[in-house]
Each structure stands twice: as C-alpha cells, then as structure tokens.
Amino acid sequence: MKKLIFLFAIALALFSCEKYNDQFEGYDDNVITQVVTDLVYELTDDDYDQIGGDPAKYGNFSKYAPADQYIPPFLKSKYPYLDQGSIAQITYKYYIGGLSYLDYLTDAVSYELTTADYDSFGTGSGEPGKYNNFSSSTPPGDYLPGFFAAKYSNASNGDLVYVTYKYYSGSVEIRSEYYEFDGSVWKPVQVEVPEGVTVYALSSDDYDSMGEESGQPGRYNNFSGSTPPGAYLAKFLGIKFPYAEEGAKIAVVYRYYAGGGVTETRADEYTLASGIWTEYSSTINKSDQFIHTGENGWLFDPSVVFTMDAADYQTIVDYVKNNIGAEYIDKYGTAEAYYGAGAYYVNFDLRDGKWDSGTFSTWQDAVKEGIATGLLPNKFPDAVTQVSGVDVLYKVTFATYDGSDGEYTFVFKCTKAGPNPSFEFVEEI
C-alpha cells in the first residue's frame, strides 16, 4: 500500500512539473540578445584607476597613451556579455598639451616701473621723471638697458624681463615689452606668439580695478590661491576689451603669489567664444565610438560625422569653378549648377537647371560626386583609409531644396590616403 501511494506521488509531481513548464512554451526560441548599439558611457575616476598606466597616473588619455589602445580592453572587462555588432559611445578626458609659448612668457620676471624708477632717470625737463613716463623724446630704450643692468646685476644669458611702463603719445598709455639679457647687455626682444594672439600684462591699475580689499587682487597687486585668476580674468577681459571680436585670443601675463615669499610670473590664454572669455584648457572631453568586431574584440571606430555648413558648399563651388568650368558659377560666386551646391542658401538645389542633368542621371549621382570629389579631398587632405585596422567612414549630412527643404546623410569611404586622398560612396543612411 505504501508503494502505491509513493508511485502516485511521483506521478502527480511529474504531471505538476509538466503543467508548470507549459506556461513557458516557446521560451527557448527567444534568444537573449547580447548586442547593444546605443551604449553611452563617460569614464569616471575609478575607471581610469582600473585602466592603469598613464591614464591612471594623470586621469586622462593623450597622444602618448591613446584611448584606442586602452579603452577596448576596458570595455571587454566592463561589458563581457556584449557580442559582435555592439556599439559604445565613450566620453573621456584627453590631454591636448599646454601652450608652449606661454612657457616662454612666464620665464620672464614681470616688473612695472614705479614713480621712484622714473625719478631715478632724472626729473628735469626732457627726462622721464618730469612727468613719470616715457615719450618719443625720452624713449624707454635709452633708459631701460642701464636700469636693468643695475637692478639685475647677477643676470644670466637669456634672462627675460617683462616690463610695464607709462608712455606719452598725445595721452598717457600703458605699454609692455620684453627685454632679454644676451650675456653683456639688455635688449628689447620680440616674443614669438601664435598669429592672432595678443599679449597683455596686467598693470597695478588692472589689479586695483578687480578690488583692493582684503582677499581681492588689488590688495597686493597679484593673484594667489585665495584669489585665483580664473575667478577674475574672464570678467576683467570683458570690461577691458568690450569691442573684441568673436574668436579673439589674449594671453594674459600676471603675477601670482605662490607662497613662501615667492611671487611668480604666469600666463593664461583666453578666447572670446559666444561673447564669453574662456580660458584655454590643456585637457578636453572627447567622445569616440567603439565597435565590437567579434574575433578582434572592441575596436575604435574612426568615423567622421559632420553636417555641411556654408563653407563646405563654397568649397564645392570653388572646385567647380577651378576644375569644371566658370560657366557653371552664378554671378555672386556662391552657387554652381554642375552639382547644385550653394553656399548662400546652404544646400544642394535639386530643381531642374540647378544641376547638370546632361552629365548625371539623378541628383543623387551629382551630389555623390560633388561631395566625394569636390568637398572631402579638400576638407580632409590628410585623410587615411584605416585607423587601427578599421575603415574610416565619412558620414555627411547635407540639406536640399526642391521646392521644399530636405535633409539626407550619405556615407563615404576613404579609398586612398592623403595627400590627394580619394573617396567613394558607400550608402545612404
């Protein structure tokens, strides 16, 4: 009897399991995907520590520690379940390097002449101390070499002084220049700075304009850890140069109290962007795409993605003028009727007569050649075919007009590296 009850219990259990599993019918047919194409991630400080090497030491990547070498193994470790076809957009810190010319500027001792200094040059008529400034009749070059020889009697060959002084030419203005010791005499020198950069040294009046109370730059006419330059200079430049044009660059030379009785000369470069003076940063945020290739694991995807702007369309116009024929160019020089590119309206015009239907069967053929031949080789003269074994693709978004506005994206591949690179159409996306 016990045997029969036991067998009945087994049968009941088997029946119950079968009924339970029935509710998952077809489950084995649904394969769990391990392909993710929209992964977006920004590296954290802990990630750099995990990556190790220079990225861990400096908290960034650089040309000496390129991201395409370090990020793939990191992705393999962080996302071991992802398979071929997965795509990750990774944002990271990248060290682009400092501005070497600033090092030269900051090698100089910064000095601003005082009233006593002018007086030491003589206070009689026709002497700087008369009005405490220089002028065309009392040029600084007649006085400063001897002044520096006495003031810096232990100078070594190559020592620099960035001197600020007052100069009268109809009105009194503040001027600054560099003097260098050549081993025997002090001479004015021109410091080479990048084209378009203006060097400006803060004067005592400039520091005072930022506040003269305790904890403000004008208190001791310098910046310090408690009065950082970044907290003041952007606003100062906006006031000092109210009519500066967009993109203007100024290298600001200033005094910085480093502690222990030491005041250093430092310099920062600022650029006017969207009406705001922004300090140059040696470290920027970059975002790159990485793809899982299967057998080769994660690889950097070097695709170039951009939307054509007016300058790009003008590049095609100029190409047509110089290589196809000036008869295709409109009277304003901003549009051409071979491919249909126009810089003024920033598009390709698809209407009849706006592209050469005698040469191209479709507007698509015209645009493909216009971008592949007229734009990309000129925009990317140093293009390469592959990076880290991956083909370089150019995903170009452009505007069209055929009575109404349109937008398309064509993909091209670099088939011959620069100089004089070649490109071919791949697909429309």
Phi and psi in degrees as a GROMACS rama.xvg file:
@    title "Ramachandran Plot"
@    xaxis  label "Phi"
@    yaxis  label "Psi"
@TYPE xy
-62.35  -35.4538  LYS-2
-63.9737  -43.1026  LYS-3
-64.4788  -41.3376  LEU-4
-63.2625  -39.6768  ILE-5
-65.1077  -43.7508  PHE-6
-64.6809  -37.7118  LEU-7
-64.3399  -38.2591  PHE-8
-65.9335  -39.9754  ALA-9
-64.0821  -43.7694  ILE-10
-62.469  -41.5421  ALA-11
-63.1942  -39.7686  LEU-12
-65.7972  -42.6683  ALA-13
-64.3277  -40.744  LEU-14
-63.7156  -40.944  PHE-15
-64.9594  -41.7597  SER-16
-64.5162  -39.8546  CYS-17
-64.5035  -43.0482  GLU-18
-64.5354  -37.1099  LYS-19
-66.0372  -43.6993  TYR-20
-71.0284  -22.1301  ASN-21
-59.6537  -30.3073  ASP-22
-70.7116  -10.8624  GLN-23
-107.615  24.2233  PHE-24
-58.5636  130.139  GLU-25
87.5659  -4.01807  GLY-26
-60.5962  -40.4564  TYR-27
-67.2847  -16.5023  ASP-28
-81.3696  -16.1341  ASP-29
-93.4389  96.2876  ASN-30
-74.01  129.572  VAL-31
-73.2886  116.586  ILE-32
-72.4103  145.067  THR-33
-121.019  23.8112  GLN-34
-111.034  119.77  VAL-35
-122.082  125.653  VAL-36
-110.46  2.93153  THR-37
-127.677  31.1242  ASP-38
-74.5784  123.077  LEU-39
-123.956  126.209  VAL-40
-149.088  140.019  TYR-41
-112.926  128.053  GLU-42
-64.2599  142.143  LEU-43
-104.71  172.214  THR-44
-59.4747  -38.2847  ASP-45
-64.1731  -34.68  ASP-46
-64.6029  -43.0082  ASP-47
-61.3835  -39.9167  TYR-48
-61.5117  -40.6126  ASP-49
-67.7507  -36.9743  GLN-50
-65.3028  -37.9798  ILE-51
80.9057  -173.108  GLY-52
62.4018  -151.023  GLY-53
-60.8808  -37.5845  ASP-54
-57.2892  -37.7723  PRO-55
-71.6439  -35.8897  ALA-56
-69.6222  -42.2182  LYS-57
-107.368  -8.91008  TYR-58
71.6853  26.4426  GLY-59
-164.012  172.343  ASN-60
-103.905  168.936  PHE-61
-159.498  -178.409  SER-62
-67.2229  -20.0159  LYS-63
-86.8255  -21.0759  TYR-64
-134.914  74.9183  ALA-65
-68.221  143.404  PRO-66
-62.7202  -33.2454  ALA-67
-68.9922  -10.2043  ASP-68
-95.0328  -32.0694  GLN-69
-95.6627  -34.0845  TYR-70
-71.6861  -39.8966  ILE-71
-53.9217  -49.519  PRO-72
-65.1916  -30.0001  PRO-73
-64.7163  -43.5715  PHE-74
-64.4164  -38.8092  LEU-75
-61.1248  -39.3939  LYS-76
-74.0659  -40.1406  SER-77
-77.6315  -33.3308  LYS-78
-126.902  66.2944  TYR-79
-66.6186  -17.0673  PRO-80
-88.6384  -8.25787  TYR-81
-80.2447  143.585  LEU-82
-113.617  -178.348  ASP-83
-53.8489  135.255  GLN-84
100.582  -12.5132  GLY-85
-70.1605  146.687  SER-86
-129.641  131.455  ILE-87
-126.177  130.601  ALA-88
-101.021  110.584  GLN-89
-111.265  127.394  ILE-90
-102.683  134.55  THR-91
-149.159  168.488  TYR-92
-89.9729  136.031  LYS-93
-131.103  126.553  TYR-94
-85.8555  112.629  TYR-95
-93.0085  -6.95157  ILE-96
100.098  157.25  GLY-97
-80.8534  178.175  GLY-98
-98.7395  108.977  LEU-99
-62.0795  -32.0394  SER-100
-66.3645  -25.7148  TYR-101
-66.3219  -32.2662  LEU-102
-61.5202  -38.5009  ASP-103
-67.1365  -41.5021  TYR-104
-61.6135  -39.2763  LEU-105
-84.4268  -7.05282  THR-106
-71.0754  -16.531  ASP-107
-82.4201  149.933  ALA-108
-81.4723  129.106  VAL-109
-92.1676  127.009  SER-110
-141.095  133.421  TYR-111
-114.721  125.54  GLU-112
-63.061  141.405  LEU-113
-103.481  171.905  THR-114
-58.892  -39.6251  THR-115
-63.0845  -35.1428  ALA-116
-64.3235  -47.1049  ASP-117
-60.7132  -42.3219  TYR-118
-61.7019  -33.0739  ASP-119
-67.2268  -17.2487  SER-120
-85.6464  -3.25038  PHE-121
113.634  139.047  GLY-122
-112.44  5.55003  THR-123
-79.7185  177.305  GLY-124
-59.9129  133.543  SER-125
77.7735  17.5913  GLY-126
-124.916  149.869  GLU-127
-55.6221  -33.5425  PRO-128
-71.1734  -12.7953  GLY-129
-61.316  -45.4794  LYS-130
-122.279  8.86311  TYR-131
57.0207  49.4437  ASN-132
-163.284  169.026  ASN-133
-96.7273  169.941  PHE-134
-161.245  -175.602  SER-135
-64.6683  -28.1868  SER-136
-89.0946  -14.4034  SER-137
-131.935  69.0676  THR-138
-67.9739  144.995  PRO-139
-59.938  -30.868  PRO-140
-63.3484  -18.8773  GLY-141
-81.7523  -16.1714  ASP-142
-119.792  -37.7703  TYR-143
-67.9132  -37.7103  LEU-144
-56.211  -45.2757  PRO-145
-68.2167  -37.3404  GLY-146
-61.2197  -45.7826  PHE-147
-70.0035  -33.0431  PHE-148
-61.1063  -36.9836  ALA-149
-79.3513  -39.7017  ALA-150
-73.6483  -36.698  LYS-151
-119.169  66.6132  TYR-152
-67.9988  -19.4506  SER-153
-102.778  20.4953  ASN-154
-61.8927  148.845  ALA-155
-109.656  159.301  SER-156
-55.2438  127.3  ASN-157
96.8666  -7.04603  GLY-158
-63.5863  143.438  ASP-159
-120.417  146.931  LEU-160
-129.062  129.255  VAL-161
-101.632  103.084  TYR-162
-102.025  136.794  VAL-163
-115.193  132.501  THR-164
-148.498  170.077  TYR-165
-95.9399  140.149  LYS-166
-137.294  131.793  TYR-167
-99.9662  123.613  TYR-168
-146.509  69.8595  SER-169
93.4494  -35.0499  GLY-170
-152.243  161.954  SER-171
-82.779  128.197  VAL-172
-130.001  160.177  GLU-173
-94.0732  127.649  ILE-174
-125.33  154.977  ARG-175
-139.751  144.703  SER-176
-156.225  166.527  GLU-177
-99.4547  140.056  TYR-178
-122.046  137.152  TYR-179
-123.391  140.915  GLU-180
-91.1166  120.545  PHE-181
-95.1919  14.5705  ASP-182
104.322  -18.6684  GLY-183
-134.806  -40.4227  SER-184
-137.06  160.859  VAL-185
-92.3574  132.7  TRP-186
-134.178  144.402  LYS-187
-67.4275  140.243  PRO-188
-132.915  153.539  VAL-189
-96.4404  119.904  GLN-190
-85.0313  127.143  VAL-191
-75.8393  122.073  GLU-192
-125.089  158.771  VAL-193
-57.4668  148.934  PRO-194
-58.2551  134.706  GLU-195
90.4229  -3.42685  GLY-196
-98.4749  130.536  VAL-197
-103.223  131.966  THR-198
-94.9642  128.293  VAL-199
-133.05  124.931  TYR-200
-101.198  131.126  ALA-201
-67.5176  137.969  LEU-202
-100.254  174.018  SER-203
-60.2866  -39.5932  SER-204
-62.7052  -34.9684  ASP-205
-64.9146  -46.3223  ASP-206
-60.8284  -42.1157  TYR-207
-62.2969  -33.8295  ASP-208
-67.0527  -17.5472  SER-209
-92.1664  4.58539  MET-210
114.681  136.563  GLY-211
-113.507  4.04325  GLU-212
-79.433  171.622  GLU-213
-58.1151  133.402  SER-214
85.2472  10.3081  GLY-215
-123.248  153.398  GLN-216
-56.6583  -35.1529  PRO-217
-71.8518  -10.3741  GLY-218
-60.6569  -46.6719  ARG-219
-124.379  9.89682  TYR-220
56.302  49.7701  ASN-221
-164.936  167.745  ASN-222
-98.5405  171.669  PHE-223
-163.492  -174.529  SER-224
-62.5522  -31.6102  GLY-225
-88.7792  -14.8123  SER-226
-129.16  72.1752  THR-227
-66.9961  141.527  PRO-228
-59.8016  -33.6738  PRO-229
-62.391  -20.2808  GLY-230
-83.5869  -10.5659  ALA-231
-125.081  -35.4545  TYR-232
-67.0991  -38.2633  LEU-233
-60.0162  -46.1065  ALA-234
-66.8912  -40.903  LYS-235
-59.3603  -46.2082  PHE-236
-63.4732  -36.1473  LEU-237
-62.6527  -35.0234  GLY-238
-80.0145  -41.1996  ILE-239
-71.9537  -34.6722  LYS-240
-125.637  68.3649  PHE-241
-68.3552  -18.9698  PRO-242
-107.539  14.6518  TYR-243
-62.2089  144.149  ALA-244
-87.8788  155.77  GLU-245
-53.8866  132.825  GLU-246
91.142  -4.49387  GLY-247
-60.9033  145.177  ALA-248
-124.885  132.77  LYS-249
-131.139  127.784  ILE-250
-94.0915  112.1  ALA-251
-93.4886  119.501  VAL-252
-98.1031  130.031  VAL-253
-146.767  167.2  TYR-254
-96.6055  140.412  ARG-255
-135.274  123.11  TYR-256
-82.8784  113.528  TYR-257
-93.198  -2.19407  ALA-258
99.0762  163.782  GLY-259
64.1047  26.8759  GLY-260
77.6173  9.08855  GLY-261
-103.457  123.533  VAL-262
-112.982  122.736  THR-263
-102.542  159.259  GLU-264
-95.4834  125.861  THR-265
-129.509  165.222  ARG-266
-148.462  140.075  ALA-267
-130.474  145.862  ASP-268
-100.17  132.649  GLU-269
-119.307  143.927  TYR-270
-123.815  136.841  THR-271
-84.5159  111.443  LEU-272
-129.79  120.986  ALA-273
54.9778  37.451  SER-274
81.0829  4.5789  GLY-275
-122.61  131.117  ILE-276
-77.8853  121.405  TRP-277
-120.403  130.431  THR-278
-72.6436  139.217  GLU-279
-62.2458  135.821  TYR-280
-118.398  132.657  SER-281
-76.4917  -12.7412  SER-282
-122.613  127.477  THR-283
-122.241  164.738  ILE-284
-90.4369  131.457  ASN-285
-123.588  150.589  LYS-286
-126.107  125.813  SER-287
-128.108  154.857  ASP-288
-100.253  139.169  GLN-289
-125.967  142.181  PHE-290
-123.16  145.488  ILE-291
-89.6638  115.603  HIS-292
-96.9805  5.3034  THR-293
89.0611  -108.488  GLY-294
-59.9083  -37.2889  GLU-295
-88.4031  3.15969  ASN-296
70.4886  -152.094  GLY-297
-78.2113  136.663  TRP-298
-135.534  147.051  LEU-299
-62.2058  133.066  PHE-300
-102.239  107.108  ASP-301
-87.3353  24.7179  PRO-302
-55.761  139.414  SER-303
-102.5  120.565  VAL-304
-119.392  124.667  VAL-305
-156.284  158.204  PHE-306
-106.371  129.97  THR-307
-62.2603  135.427  MET-308
-112.004  -175.926  ASP-309
-57.9839  -39.1811  ALA-310
-63.8744  -34.4736  ALA-311
-67.0247  -44.1778  ASP-312
-64.3566  -37.1518  TYR-313
-66.208  -33.0125  GLN-314
-59.9658  -41.7893  THR-315
-67.7017  -40.6968  ILE-316
-58.0509  -47.3413  VAL-317
-64.727  -36.4491  ASP-318
-63.0331  -44.2418  TYR-319
-62.4385  -44.8488  VAL-320
-59.0197  -42.3345  LYS-321
-86.4681  -20.9653  ASN-322
-124.348  -23.0119  ASN-323
-104.579  -50.3449  ILE-324
157.657  136.273  GLY-325
-67.4833  -18.0595  ALA-326
-66.959  -15.6342  GLU-327
-86.1641  -7.19388  TYR-328
-92.0339  137.91  ILE-329
-74.579  171.31  ASP-330
-66.4032  -18.9302  LYS-331
-90.1854  -13.0396  TYR-332
76.8933  16.4081  GLY-333
-116.9  3.10472  THR-334
-145.271  152.676  ALA-335
-134.717  151.442  GLU-336
-108.625  22.0464  ALA-337
-94.8073  -56.7911  TYR-338
-95.5816  -24.4061  TYR-339
99.982  13.6229  GLY-340
-79.9163  141.707  ALA-341
-141.231  124.657  GLY-342
-78.9693  -32.0003  ALA-343
-66.8211  -44.4201  TYR-344
-94.5471  -2.96134  TYR-345
55.0024  58.0274  VAL-346
-166.268  175.871  ASN-347
-99.2085  127.801  PHE-348
-90.2485  116.99  ASP-349
-95.0223  1.43829  LEU-350
-72.1826  158.304  ARG-351
-56.2157  136.126  ASP-352
85.9829  -8.41243  GLY-353
-95.4446  -9.43765  LYS-354
-143.137  160.184  TRP-355
-84.4435  93.9632  ASP-356
-73.025  -13.2543  SER-357
-76.6977  -22.0642  GLY-358
-99.4582  -36.7063  THR-359
-115.081  139.64  PHE-360
-73.0539  -35.2852  SER-361
-136.35  162.161  THR-362
-65.4887  -29.7808  TRP-363
-61.0833  -42.0101  GLN-364
-62.3986  -39.3127  ASP-365
-64.8126  -45.7629  ALA-366
-66.9291  -40.9769  VAL-367
-56.7663  -48.0108  LYS-368
-69.2697  -37.2844  GLU-369
-59.4721  -42.6553  GLY-370
-75.3803  -46.1204  ILE-371
-67.9883  -33.6384  ALA-372
-104.235  -40.853  THR-373
-89.6378  -29.3467  GLY-374
-103.165  -61.8705  LEU-375
-58.5837  -44.0411  LEU-376
-63.4815  -29.1569  PRO-377
-84.0105  -32.5388  ASN-378
-79.226  -32.112  LYS-379
-128.948  69.1773  PHE-380
-65.7821  -19.7051  PRO-381
-106.32  23.3978  ASP-382
-57.594  148.502  ALA-383
-120.416  158.488  VAL-384
-80.5628  -33.6793  THR-385
-142.942  153.864  GLN-386
-131.803  122.529  VAL-387
54.6971  37.0213  SER-388
80.4791  5.42247  GLY-389
-109.529  132.59  VAL-390
-60.0717  139.412  ASP-391
-89.7135  118.923  VAL-392
-107.709  146.769  LEU-393
-117.363  110.693  TYR-394
-99.6278  105.73  LYS-395
-109.467  118.814  VAL-396
-99.1807  133.121  THR-397
-139.915  159.2  PHE-398
-99.8689  152.115  ALA-399
-133.842  162.781  THR-400
-143.098  124.135  TYR-401
-133.33  29.1549  ASP-402
112.06  -22.6181  GLY-403
-143.596  159.937  SER-404
-80.3983  144.7  ASP-405
-140.58  169.559  GLY-406
-147.619  135.151  GLU-407
-136.946  159.907  TYR-408
-129.224  120.431  THR-409
-109.087  143.576  PHE-410
-109.643  132.24  VAL-411
-124.499  156.512  PHE-412
-122.684  138.077  LYS-413
-77.6478  119.337  CYS-414
-104.375  -13.9866  THR-415
-144.285  127.868  LYS-416
-73.1994  157.139  ALA-417
-72.0242  164.471  GLY-418
-71.6263  159.026  PRO-419
56.9204  56.4271  ASN-420
-70.2423  162.817  PRO-421
-122.079  149.678  SER-422
-134.496  150.4  PHE-423
-134.755  150.197  GLU-424
-71.2926  139.3  PHE-425
-110.289  -55.1779  VAL-426
-167.808  166.414  GLU-427
-102.804  135.581  GLU-428
